[in-house]
């Protein structure tokens, strides 16, 4: 706090207080204001009879009473509570920075209220300018869109065509005349002059596959080369649809050929003698 104390502001405050009160503070700014007499006279100059009793005794409690009366007078003068200082800040040099801030705020309040002095010190407070509008004016303001919502003053529909209007293409290299209006599009926008549907088949038409190496000839434009894939080497041999498929494991099946295994199974089951399986000869 002590480092924030401004000696230049002290000189300005000294000049301002002495010019308003006509009293000399002395070489020591703190000791000259410690008793509170000059400060009370300053408040009586700014606001008459704001401090009714000024103690000129050298006793400490009289000096503290003067400082307390000065602080109360500043509050009634219109000072903000945060700008006030305490009596011990000046009497015991506890916080001279706050004392300086309070006196500067007092000078600004005096300038705001029209005090004329030979020293320009303090910041003038802004004045309240209240405006009252009638109900019609308030409703008219609701129909105005602020610039925060954007503006369309710089936008236009110049050169725009009606919706659905055809737009033509032109190319200067092909000796096509320049556009007569804004409905013509240059080739920078693209062109469809080189596109066609030659060789295209109707949707759903079957396309055949041919191979030149195998002697298969191309019938028409609907045939496909083998680059598109082929199904000539694929078949459905051995495939069953919906039938059960048996699994064989040699660890769990008896050794031998199929005839021996079948005869052994037939003898154990007690089948009639008319049903036998015959072995295959080598």
MIMI-889987 format. One line per 2 residues: their letters; for each residue x, y, z of N, C-alpha, C, O. Coordinates in steps of 0.001 Angstrom, whole numbers, plus 500000, padded with zeros to 6 digits. Example, Ala and Ser with C-alpha at 12.3 -4.5 7.8 and 13.67 -1.06 7.14 Angstrom:
AS = 513190:494310:507800:512300:495500:507800:513200:496700:507800:514236:496681:508465; 512850:497750:507080:513670:498940:507140:512900:500030:507870:513409:501138:508039
! end
This chain:
XX = 500815:498789:500000:500000:500000:500000:500843:501253:500000:500492:502247:499366; 501971:501207:500720:502835:502389:500773:503457:502675:499411:503696:503836:499078
XX = 503725:501632:498612:504316:501852:497296:503331:502498:496329:503752:503107:495346; 502034:502379:496583:501023:502976:495718:500798:504451:496013:500063:505119:495285
XX = 501401:504955:497038:501241:506371:497379:501956:507218:496336:503118:506967:496018; 501254:508233:495798:501783:509057:494710:502172:510425:495261:501291:511189:495655
XX = 503461:510759:495301:503866:512089:495808:503345:513238:494942:503081:514323:495459; 503192:513014:493619:502687:514064:492751:501238:514406:493093:500856:515576:493085
XX = 500432:513387:493394:499060:513627:493818:499017:514363:495160:498110:515156:495413; 499983:514099:495996:500033:514816:497289:500242:516312:497076:499635:517137:497760
XX = 501103:516650:496124:501332:518072:495837:500058:518713:495291:499721:519839:495657; 499352:517998:494417:498111:518553:493868:497050:518707:494939:496327:519703:494951
XX = 496941:517734:495843:495968:517830:496930:496304:518972:497883:495416:519680:498357; 497584:519141:498155:497984:520230:499041:497573:521583:498446:497032:522441:499143
XX = 497837:521756:497155:497501:523019:496503:495993:523243:496489:495527:524361:496707; 495243:522197:496236:493786:522324:496162:493180:522647:497521:492304:523508:497608
XX = 493622:521981:498584:493060:522216:499922:493405:523628:500393:492567:524319:500971; 494645:524050:500142:495051:525383:500586:494315:526467:499807:494005:527523:500360
XX = 494027:526212:498505:493309:527217:497722:491840:527315:498131:491249:528391:498034; 491249:526228:498578:489839:526243:498969:489678:526792:500380:488783:527601:500623
XX = 490526:526372:501314:490370:526772:502723:491118:528049:503053:490729:528779:503965; 492190:528328:502319:493025:529484:502653:493954:529215:503821:494534:530159:504358
XX = 494117:527987:504230:494986:527599:505335:496215:526900:504771:496161:526286:503706; 497335:527003:505506:498580:526345:505131:498700:525022:505877:498553:524966:507098
XX = 498969:523961:505126:499077:522631:505737:500413:522455:506427:500474:521848:507497; 501480:522967:505847:502796:522787:506428:503619:521823:505590:503121:521251:504620
XX = 504872:521645:505963:505754:520785:505161:505346:519311:505204:505495:518603:504208; 504831:518842:506347:504436:517439:506491:502929:517334:506231:502115:517876:506979
XX = 502587:516634:505169:501188:516536:504778:500365:515774:505809:499233:516157:506105; 500916:514711:506352:500164:513896:507324:499980:514636:508640:498892:514606:509214
XX = 501016:515294:509124:500911:515998:510392:500040:517245:510266:499392:517651:511230; 500024:517850:509088:499190:519032:508908:497696:518704:508892:496878:519560:509228
XX = 497332:517489:508510:495925:517089:508470:495543:516166:509618:494385:515762:509721; 496490:515826:510477:496249:514848:511518:495183:515283:512511:494375:514460:512941
XX = 495161:516575:512890:494210:517020:513891:492794:517166:513332:491844:517276:514107; 492629:517171:512009:491310:517231:511400:490704:518608:511282:489592:518738:510771
XX = 491401:519662:511743:490835:520998:511718:490704:521497:510273:489647:521989:509878; 491770:521371:509495:491740:521863:508113:490728:521056:507281:490055:521602:506407
XX = 490638:519786:507559:489694:518962:506819:488246:519343:507115:487406:519357:506215; 487960:519649:508373:486599:520080:508722:486267:521421:508079:485143:521627:507620
XX = 487248:522348:508042:487014:523619:507378:486828:523425:505867:486072:524158:505230; 487520:522438:505306:487351:522133:503884:485921:521684:503594:485326:522102:502600
XX = 485373:520836:504455:484007:520361:504245:482992:521483:504418:481974:521510:503727; 483264:522422:505347:482349:523547:505508:482380:524473:504290:481387:525143:504003
XX = 483518:524521:503564:483588:525295:502336:482816:524613:501208:482130:525260:500417; 482949:523282:501159:482252:522537:500100:480751:522462:500370:479940:522626:499459
XX = 480393:522215:501611:478991:522117:502009:478831:522836:503344:479209:522292:504382; 478288:524028:503339:478234:524822:504589:477499:524084:505702:476502:523396:505484
XX = 478046:524262:506912:477486:523693:508135:477403:522156:508107:476558:521556:508772; 478270:521556:507347:478318:520093:507362:479011:519573:508621:478677:518492:509106
XX = 479985:520341:509163:480643:520010:510436:480356:521179:511377:480948:522250:511245; 479447:520969:512323:479013:522060:513187:480019:522381:514273:480116:523535:514690
XX = 480770:521402:514742:481699:521637:515844:483085:521179:515418:483284:520047:514975; 484044:522102:515566:485434:521786:515240:486257:521938:516517:486337:523032:517076
XX = 486858:520863:516972:487695:520869:518178:489102:521292:517806:489733:520709:516925; 489589:522339:518510:490941:522837:518266:491884:522470:519395:492938:523086:519554
XX = 491517:521489:520164:492350:521025:521262:493427:520101:520718:493284:519501:519653; 494512:520004:521483:495627:519137:521098:495472:517725:521618:496351:516891:521397
XX = 494374:517431:522306:494179:516097:522837:493794:515131:521701:493155:515497:520713; 494215:513908:521903:494033:512920:520838:492553:512639:520548:492157:512549:519386
XX = 491748:512502:521584:490354:512146:521358:489593:513264:520677:488624:513001:519965; 490025:514552:520885:489426:515669:520164:489794:515622:518670:488961:515895:517806
XX = 491027:515279:518394:491461:515188:517004:490762:514024:516272:490363:514154:515114; 490624:512884:516976:489907:511758:516390:488434:512086:516142:487834:511603:515182
XX = 487858:512917:517022:486462:513322:516822:486333:514200:515582:485354:514093:514845; 487316:515065:515349:487284:515884:514145:487355:515019:512877:486643:515258:511901
XX = 488218:514026:512919:488335:513142:511754:487049:512348:511522:486637:512144:510380; 486426:511909:512596:485160:511175:512458:484069:512057:511890:483281:511614:511054
XX = 484014:513325:512344:483012:514252:511805:483270:514547:510318:482336:514697:509531; 484534:514625:509960:484878:514866:508548:484442:513686:507670:483923:513888:506573
XX = 484652:512466:508149:484264:511278:507381:482739:511215:507232:482236:510872:506162; 482000:511545:508306:480543:511557:508217:480063:512630:507248:479081:512433:506531
XX = 480754:513758:507227:480367:514831:506310:480624:514432:504858:479846:514795:503976; 481698:513692:504597:481953:513212:503235:480853:512257:502776:480422:512313:501624
XX = 480394:511373:503682:479324:510439:503330:478034:511179:503003:477330:510817:502060; 477721:512215:503780:476508:512993:503498:476661:513872:502259:475662:514302:501682
XX = 477886:514140:501846:478150:514945:500665:477891:514150:499374:477786:514733:498295; 477789:512834:499492:477518:511986:498328:478643:511057:497956:478618:510467:496876
XX = 479640:510907:498826:480771:510030:498532:480351:508565:498667:479509:508222:499496; 480943:507724:497854:480707:506291:497960:481372:505727:499209:482460:506175:499574
XX = 480760:504775:499862:481378:504209:501072:482745:503583:500829:483587:503565:501727; 482975:503063:499606:484277:502432:499330:485387:503465:499199:486565:503115:499273
XX = 485029:504741:499003:486030:505791:498850:486399:506455:500172:487273:507321:500199; 485765:506074:501248:486044:506701:502542:487220:506010:503224:487529:504856:502930
XX = 487864:506718:504126:488953:506144:504925:488557:506173:506387:487584:506828:506759; 489292:505482:507200:489056:505457:508637:489938:506480:509327:490944:506929:508778
XX = 489545:506838:510533:490279:507886:511269:491713:507466:511553:492628:508285:511473; 491918:506176:511888:493273:505725:512211:494173:505667:510975:495397:505680:511105
XX = 493584:505604:509780:494414:505614:508576:495212:506900:508460:496333:506893:507950; 494647:508002:508928:495360:509274:508886:496014:509608:510218:497129:510129:510237
XX = 495352:509324:511328:495875:509722:512633:497132:508936:512987:498071:509501:513550; 497167:507638:512667:498319:506799:512995:499133:506417:511763:499998:505544:511831
XX = 498857:507068:510645:499555:506777:509381:499438:505300:509006:500383:504692:508503; 498248:504737:509267:498064:503311:508977:497918:503023:507488:498408:502007:506995
XX = 497239:503926:506769:497023:503695:505340:496855:505049:504657:495741:505480:504362; 497982:505707:504413:497926:507013:503770:497491:506918:502302:497001:507895:501735
XX = 497668:505756:501698:497216:505591:500319:495702:505712:500218:495185:506328:499286; 494989:505121:501182:493540:505222:501189:493091:506652:501477:492075:507104:500948
XX = 493847:507363:502314:493526:508767:502587:493656:509592:501318:492815:510446:501037; 494714:509336:500550:494908:510050:499295:493795:509746:498296:493316:510648:497610
XX = 493383:508488:498211:492304:508107:497300:491004:508800:497704:490255:509255:496840; 490728:508885:499008:489499:509528:499476:489486:511011:499166:488455:511541:498753
XX = 490600:511690:499354:490655:513121:499078:490547:513406:497577:489940:514401:497180; 491129:512544:496745:490982:512707:495304:489524:512510:494869:489028:513226:493999
XX = 488841:511528:495485:487423:511324:495178:486587:512508:495650:485607:512871:494999; 486965:513115:496776:486250:514294:497266:486428:515471:496309:485486:516227:496072
XX = 487636:515630:495758:487872:516699:494790:487057:516476:493521:486531:517430:492947; 486945:515195:493071:486130:514908:491904:484652:515171:492150:483954:515665:491264
XX = 484163:514840:493360:482768:515109:493686:482505:516606:493732:481447:517062:493298; 483464:517384:494258:483302:518841:494295:483283:519428:492886:482522:520358:492617
XX = 484109:518899:491985:484095:519365:490599:482767:519028:489924:482249:519813:489130; 482217:517847:490248:480940:517453:489667:479824:518396:490107:478921:518706:489331
XX = 479894:518846:491350:478850:519733:491871:479083:521192:491527:478322:522054:491967; 480126:521492:490745:480299:522856:490230:481247:523723:491023:481201:524947:490898
XX = 482102:523135:491833:483063:523956:492587:484122:524505:491632:484714:523754:490856; 484357:525810:491694:485359:526458:490870:486603:526702:491709:486559:527395:492726
XX = 487705:526126:491272:488980:526306:491981:490077:526491:490945:489910:526155:489773; 491197:527029:491397:492304:527276:490480:493097:526034:490157:494016:526099:489341
XX = 492779:524896:490768:493529:523647:490548:492589:522639:489909:491503:522373:490424; 493011:522088:488799:492241:521050:488122:492672:519696:488672:493704:519156:488275
XX = 491894:519165:489567:492229:517913:490219:490950:517100:490371:489857:517649:490509; 491109:515796:490344:489951:514915:490495:489263:514644:489169:489432:515381:488197
XX = 488502:513595:489151:487758:513168:487960:486290:513512:488164:485695:513176:489188; 485720:514183:487180:484322:514572:487274:483430:513350:487068:483630:512578:486131
XX = 482469:513185:487930:481546:512051:487845:480568:512280:486691:480213:513415:486374; 480153:511203:486086:479167:511295:485018:477803:511648:485595:477420:511187:486670
XX = 477097:512463:484862:475779:512896:485311:474698:511981:484776:474790:511482:483654; 473689:511766:485570:472585:510897:485188:471649:511645:484259:471200:512749:484569
XX = 471357:511037:483113:470452:511621:482135:469312:510634:481905:469427:509702:481109; 468259:510848:482587:467109:509961:482510:466153:510436:481444:465832:511623:481381
XX = 465695:509532:480608:464769:509846:479530:463493:509044:479727:463531:507857:480048; 462390:509696:479533:461083:509066:479680:460383:509068:478326:460167:510125:477733
XX = 460034:507889:477844:459344:507743:476570:457910:507293:476832:457631:506541:477766; 457013:507778:475979:455619:507369:476105:455434:505950:475566:456355:505362:474998
XX = 454245:505421:475752:453979:504029:475371:454051:503835:473866:454489:502782:473402; 453628:504831:473095:453681:504705:471636:455121:504626:471143:455430:503859:470231
XX = 456005:505425:471752:457405:505403:471356:458058:504065:471721:458886:503560:470963; 457704:503495:472852:458262:502210:473262:457816:501093:472327:458605:500206:472001
XX = 456552:501128:471892:456077:500098:470965:456723:500252:469591:456971:499259:468906; 456994:501486:469186:457661:501692:467901:459076:501140:467918:459576:500668:466897
XX = 459708:501198:469056:461054:500659:469148:461114:499156:469045:462155:498607:468684; 460014:498466:469356:459996:497015:469254:459979:496537:467818:460267:495368:467557
XX = 459649:497412:466878:459594:497041:465466:460922:497265:464758:461035:496971:463568; 461918:497773:465449:463211:498071:464845:464181:496964:465224:464275:496586:466391
XX = 464899:496448:464242:465891:495399:464457:467261:496065:464595:467664:496840:463728; 467959:495774:465654:469275:496340:465866:470304:495738:464929:470087:494670:464356
XX = 471427:496429:464774:472493:495937:463900:473153:494685:464436:473882:494015:463705; 472916:494353:465689:473450:493095:466200:472803:491896:465520:473375:490807:465502
XX = 471626:492091:464968:470935:491014:464273:471371:490906:462813:470923:490005:462104; 472241:491812:462353:472695:491774:460966:471982:492828:460129:471034:493466:460588
XX = 472442:492999:458915:471880:493984:458004:471868:493416:456596:472690:492567:456254; 470937:493885:455785:470867:493483:454378:471004:494683:453448:470585:494620:452292
XX = 471584:495768:453937:471699:496972:453125:472691:496791:451982:472538:497423:450937; 473701:495947:452154:474715:495752:451125:474390:494571:450223:475181:494271:449328
XX = 473280:493894:450411:472906:492735:449604:471827:493130:448613:470983:493981:448895; 471867:492501:447452:470868:492760:446429:470666:491492:445616:471425:490532:445746
XX = 469637:491495:444777:469352:490382:443888:469616:490778:442432:468939:490311:441516; 470606:491641:442240:470932:492077:440895:471471:490912:440090:472383:490217:440537
XX = 470907:490688:438887:471349:489604:438024:470715:488270:438330:470982:487288:437638; 469900:488211:439328:469250:486953:439673:468104:486697:438706:467394:487622:438311
XX = 467932:485451:438331:466836:485059:437463:465713:484473:438290:465881:484147:439465; 464565:484346:437651:463426:483765:438353:463715:482305:438680:464465:481639:437966
XX = 463139:481828:439721:463384:480463:440156:462827:479494:439108:461672:479612:438698; 463660:478531:438678:463257:477564:437668:463599:477985:436253:463370:477204:435329
XX = 464139:479190:436030:464494:479636:434684:465739:478907:434203:466689:478736:434967; 465747:478465:432919:466898:477770:432373:468047:478739:432164:467841:479907:431833
XX = 469263:478237:432364:470468:479047:432193:471334:478386:431133:471635:477197:431242; 471744:479137:430100:472469:478596:428961:473963:478619:429214:474461:479352:430069
XX = 474679:477783:428433:476131:477699:428508:476727:478291:427236:476131:478203:426163; 477877:478878:427360:478579:479397:426186:480062:479197:426379:480551:479132:427507
XX = 480789:479096:425250:482230:478888:425270:482848:479796:424219:482551:479621:423037; 483693:480756:424583:484290:481642:423584:485181:480902:422600:485320:481337:421456
XX = 485805:479766:423025:486709:479035:422137:485951:478383:420985:486519:478200:419909; 484734:478043:421178:483921:477414:420139:483125:478419:419324:482139:478067:418677
XX = 483554:479659:419359:482930:480736:418596:481443:480878:418935:480607:481130:418067; 481146:480708:420216:479791:480928:420686:479681:482378:421143:480547:482884:421858
XX = 478649:483011:420739:478477:484414:421072:478399:484595:422575:477916:483707:423278; 478865:485730:423081:478769:485979:424522:477319:486048:424961:476430:486256:424135
XX = 477076:485881:426215:475696:485853:426701:475004:487187:426501:475605:488255:426618; 473757:487091:426204:472950:488285:426014:472437:488832:427344:472081:490007:427438
XX = 472398:487989:428364:471906:488427:429663:472635:487637:430741:473584:486905:430461; 472177:487799:431969:472825:487142:433099:472364:485709:433297:472781:485053:434251
XX = 471515:485216:432416:471027:483851:432580:471926:482817:431931:471620:481626:431969; 473052:483256:431323:473979:482341:430672:475139:482038:431607:475653:482936:432273
XX = 475552:480776:431659:476627:480342:432539:477866:480069:431694:477754:479454:430633; 479024:480499:432126:480264:480225:431426:480720:478805:431714:480157:478117:432565
XX = 481759:478372:430983:482248:477005:431172:482942:476812:432507:483206:475677:432904; 483237:477876:433195:483774:477711:434542:482779:477043:435473:483146:476483:436506
XX = 481515:477113:435090:480477:476486:435899:480254:475037:435498:479456:474344:436130; 480968:474542:434416:480798:473163:433978:479971:473097:432703:479282:474052:432346
XX = 480046:471964:432024:479306:471760:430777:478903:470295:430671:479519:469420:431279; 477856:470046:429888:477411:468678:429630:477406:468378:428139:476717:467454:427706
XX = 478164:469142:427334:478169:468950:425894:478899:467681:425495:478545:467082:424479; 479897:467245:426243:480688:466068:425898:480150:464796:426525:480772:463744:426382
XX = 479051:464848:427194:478488:463679:427851:477361:463108:427010:476597:463851:426394; 477261:461776:426986:476211:461097:426240:475881:459790:426930:476537:459400:427896
XX = 474870:459127:426433:474446:457838:426951:474655:456730:425926:473923:455741:425914; 475660:456899:425064:475957:455886:424069:476437:454615:424758:477288:454683:425645
XX = 475915:453471:424372:476328:452197:424947:475626:451856:426236:475826:450765:426769; 474827:452731:426745:474108:452454:427981:472919:451570:427673:472232:451775:426673
XX = 472674:450603:428511:471540:449702:428361:470437:450115:429311:470640:450859:430270; 469276:449605:429006:468149:449925:429866:468345:449288:431237:468945:448218:431334
XX = 467860:449914:432279:468008:449332:433623:467358:447950:433679:466218:447782:433247; 468089:446949:434216:467587:445587:434349:467965:444677:433214:467669:443484:433285
XX = 468621:445177:432139:469015:444339:431006:470177:443438:431403:471110:443876:432076; 470114:442150:430975:471186:441202:431280:472418:441528:430457:472304:441948:429305
XX = 473583:441341:431032:474849:441627:430361:475678:440340:430344:475906:439738:431393; 476129:439917:429159:476853:438668:428985:478336:438874:429231:478848:439993:429206
XX = 479019:437736:429474:480460:437741:429719:481135:437005:428574:480669:435941:428167; 482203:437539:428058:482936:436895:426971:484408:436941:427293:484870:437784:428061
XX = 485163:435991:426673:486610:435898:426861:487241:435706:425498:486942:434724:424818; 488120:436632:425074:488750:436529:423760:489702:435357:423677:489874:434810:422587
XX = 490342:434932:424779:491296:433821:424747:490592:432489:424522:491180:431584:423931; 489378:432348:424968:488649:431096:424840:487794:431058:423588:486977:430153:423419
XX = 487974:432027:422716:487231:432021:421476:485834:432555:421600:485052:432476:420653; 485506:433094:422747:484179:433661:422918:484167:435053:422307:485011:435891:422624
XX = 483222:435282:421445:483150:436565:420765:482147:437473:421459:481200:437045:422119; 482414:438723:421267:481528:439731:421818:480295:439855:420957:480393:440126:419761
XX = 479139:439659:421550:477892:439677:420775:477434:441102:420493:477168:441463:419347; 477348:441886:421520:476856:443252:421368:477437:444105:422484:478308:443659:423231
XX = 476954:445321:422590:477474:446227:423606:477047:445855:425014:477522:446437:425990; 476148:444881:425119:475700:444471:426453:476584:443411:427082:476360:443028:428230
XX = 477613:442914:426336:478513:441904:426893:479573:442561:427743:479960:443706:427509; 480029:441835:428715:481033:442341:429657:482319:441567:429485:482277:440358:429256
XX = 483447:442215:429586:484734:441548:429537:485042:440902:430883:484376:441153:431887; 486089:440050:430869:486460:439362:432109:487050:440305:433149:487215:439926:434309
XX = 487368:441523:432745:487822:442491:433740:486732:442813:434750:487008:443262:435863; 485514:442580:434352:484397:442817:435250:484087:441602:436112:483197:441651:436962
XX = 484831:440492:435893:484588:439268:436670:483959:438200:435800:483417:438512:434740; 484018:436956:436219:483501:435834:435448:482934:434788:436389:483387:434656:437526
XX = 481939:434043:435913:481394:432929:436679:481516:431622:435906:480835:430650:436233; 482402:431579:434850:482548:430378:434045:483255:429256:434793:482987:428088:434511
XX = 484132:429555:435719:484842:428510:436462:484154:428101:437738:484715:427316:438502; 482968:428597:438001:482258:428257:439226:481073:427373:438896:480416:427573:437874
XX = 480786:426385:439756:479613:425533:439590:479072:425182:440962:479644:425552:441987; 477976:424474:440964:477315:424071:442203:477393:422563:442415:476511:421967:443033
XX = 478448:421961:441900:478615:420508:442048:478843:420146:443511:479679:420743:444190; 478081:419153:443988:478241:418704:445371:477527:419542:446388:477588:419235:447579
XX = 476844:420599:445968:476153:421471:446914:474741:420966:447126:474059:420586:446175; 474308:420963:448364:472952:420564:448716:472295:421733:449412:472953:422498:450118
XX = 471009:421870:449216:470270:422967:449810:469263:422403:450796:468314:421736:450382; 469433:422640:452039:468481:422219:453052:468652:420784:453521:467872:420343:454365
XX = 469651:420011:453014:469857:418627:453432:470906:418547:454512:471796:419393:454601; 470790:417496:455352:471786:417318:456397:473111:416825:455868:473130:416052:454910
XX = 474177:417224:456429:475518:416844:455996:476206:416107:457141:476313:416641:458244; 476685:414857:456883:477300:414032:457918:478755:414419:458104:479429:414887:457186
XX = 479199:414209:459302:480580:414546:459668:481325:413245:459931:480800:412377:460629; 482503:413085:459407:483315:411868:459559:484569:412215:460334:485242:413204:460045
XX = 484882:411368:461347:486089:411518:462136:486742:410144:462263:486122:409261:462857; 487956:409897:461744:488568:408550:461787:488826:408043:463197:488966:406836:463395
XX = 488894:408944:464192:489174:408473:465562:487995:407719:466148:488175:406821:466970; 486780:408081:465727:485596:407470:466301:484907:406481:465352:483841:405961:465679
XX = 485498:406217:464190:484931:405266:463243:485804:404021:463169:487025:404156:463251; 485246:402792:463017:486064:401561:462937:486888:401544:461665:486528:402147:460654
XX = 488030:400821:461746:488937:400723:460620:488412:399704:459624:487692:398785:460015; 488736:399834:458401:488307:398918:457356:487561:399642:456288:487282:400838:456369
XX = 487234:398838:455238:486500:399479:454162:485032:399565:454508:484617:399123:455579; 484261:400117:453632:482861:400349:453916:482070:399058:454009:481134:398985:454806
XX = 482408:398013:453216:481658:396762:453254:481817:396021:454555:480838:395509:455097; 483066:395949:455084:483300:395270:456355:482606:395973:457498:482018:395334:458371
XX = 482675:397270:457491:482028:398010:458572:480538:397805:458533:479894:397702:459577; 479972:397742:457324:478526:397572:457215:478109:396170:457626:477074:396012:458273
XX = 478901:395119:457262:478559:393751:457649:478652:393564:459155:477821:392890:459764; 479710:394193:459767:479837:394080:461222:478685:394739:461928:478205:394250:462950
XX = 478259:395805:461407:477122:396475:462021:475851:395678:461835:474984:395670:462709; 475730:394987:460670:474528:394202:460426:474466:392948:461277:473374:392550:461684
XX = 475581:392316:461558:475582:391100:462386:475250:391419:463823:474551:390640:464471; 475727:392539:464351:475473:392879:465756:474043:393292:465986:473516:393111:467084
XX = 473423:393825:465009:472069:394314:465209:471027:393230:465111:469869:393456:465462; 471420:392018:464628:470460:390917:464541:469503:391047:463401:468350:390633:463525
XX = 469933:391611:462280:469058:391735:461129:468761:390360:460543:469537:389433:460777; 467699:390190:459811:467356:388913:459160:468476:388478:458241:469200:389318:457708
XX = 468632:387158:458044:469752:386661:457227:469625:387026:455776:470590:386873:455029; 468493:387496:455346:468340:387831:453933:469011:389113:453537:469163:389404:452350
XX = 469416:389887:454526:470006:391189:454223:471453:391151:454625:471739:391123:455822; 472377:391150:453704:473814:391145:453953:474484:392134:453002:474006:392439:451909
XX = 475578:392591:453476:476378:393480:452652:477540:392697:452100:478132:391908:452836; 477892:392867:450874:478935:392106:450213:480214:392926:450202:480220:394143:450016
XX = 481317:392172:450415:482618:392832:450403:483049:393103:448996:482716:392369:448066; 483787:394155:448854:484354:394441:447559:485664:393711:447411:486518:393765:448295
XX = 485826:393025:446290:487065:392300:446032:488137:393265:445564:487860:394316:444986; 489391:392863:445839:490487:393677:445414:490575:393691:443887:491458:394339:443325
! end
